[in-house]
Structure formats: structure tokens, C-alpha cells
Amino acid sequence: MSADPTPVSDSPFRSDPSARDAAPQFVLPLVVRIERADPPARTDALETAARAVLTILADERSEGDGAWARAVRDWQDARIRKVVRRARGAEWRRAAALPGITVTGTSAEVRVFPPVPLDGWPKDLARLQVSGTDLDDPQEPAGADPDAVVLWLNPELGMSAGKAMAQAGHGAQLAWWELSGPERAAWRDAGFPLAVRTADPARWSALTTAGLPLVRDAGFTEIAPGSCTVVADHPALRR
């Protein structure tokens, strides 16, 4: 099984020039709620962002003749970009009033919106900041269930929480594309359970060569082009 949903030469996550670059470029906006007095835990924010991406992909408005379907198709025909911004207070309330879906974790709230043109963000989202998404875990996350869906982060890369949220979303999306219809339905009906964990350095190389979906970042921000950031380890994809 290929680790990418498309041939390597035309992968949506590759930095090499491809046919996808000639298409109109769209971005999937995600907004994480970060209140000064009560910010979310980092791992919970990453997991909630990944579930938010899956939720909009599975939403009936994103399929067929749905209200968001054309935007989702246009977005997936180009580079698969996601941008995470932060909001608090009135900013969050304005963002929450726009068409989208809010997904809630244990401590995190993430709102995902239908894709927009790269230079056509709604005003109330465009004014939000990308920086300032550095988050911490109050305690070490528990070990991942070996029978569960795990999005493994590259242990050699330092990423802000916002960058890591986008990468976790990429990994979840790659896994979604690789699943059959019944496998997608089962994951959706269960509420998209998943964990995001940093891989053991000694295991990372084996994960990247296991035939599982692998995210290679385009290198627009923070890390070098072509960096492997996430391996999506879904039980149904362990051949």
C-alpha cells in the first residue's frame, strides 16, 4: 500500500512542483480557542484538531451536492493546506458565528470551516493570529492503546502547537482517504477516536517504512520542505 493517497510525484503534501500547484489554491481554516486564563492542553488540542478535520470531511455538506462540497473538492484538487489560528473572547464568538463545525475535546475547542481561497479568508478569520499557539501538557499523556488509531509525530522535529495541529489533521486526512467506505463509517460512528503521540525515536524509522500513511510537509512554515511529520497508524491499514 502506498503511503500517499496519490502518486509520490503529485502528492498533496510534497514540496516538489506538481500539477496541484497549477490549480487554484485553497486552505482549510481551523481556529483553536485559547483563553488566557484557561488554555487547552497541547495533546488534547492536537487530537481535537485531527477530529475536526475528519468531521468536516465526513459531513454531508461536504459530499455530493452539499453546500460545502465544491469548496472541499477544489481544496483537495490543489495542495492540501490547513492553517490554524487562535481566538479568545469576542474573537471566538465572531468565529463561531461563521459557517463551520466546532469540535470539543477534554479541554480544547476547535472550529473548522469549509475551505476558502488562499487569499480570500473571511474578515473575522483573517484578523486572527497564527502565532501564540504554544501550549503545554499539564502532565505526560498516557501511552497510546496499541489497538487504537494513533497519529505518530516525528520525535526529531520541534513544532508549535498550531503547526502540529495542522500536521495531525493532515495525518488523519490521509488515513481517511485510505479507508474503505465501511471502515470510514465505523470510525465516524464511533466518534473518530484517536490519539496523537510523539513516536519513540528508536521506532520512528520503522514507522515511516511500514506502509502506513505518511505526511511530508511542503515546508511553507517552521520546518524544512519534505520533512516527514506524521505517520497515521490506523488498525485497518496495518496490512
Summary of the structure (lengths in Angstrom):
residues: 239
radius of gyration: 16.7
end to end distance: 8.2
largest distance: 47.6
contacts: 766
relative contact order: 0.20
helix: 36%
strand: 18%
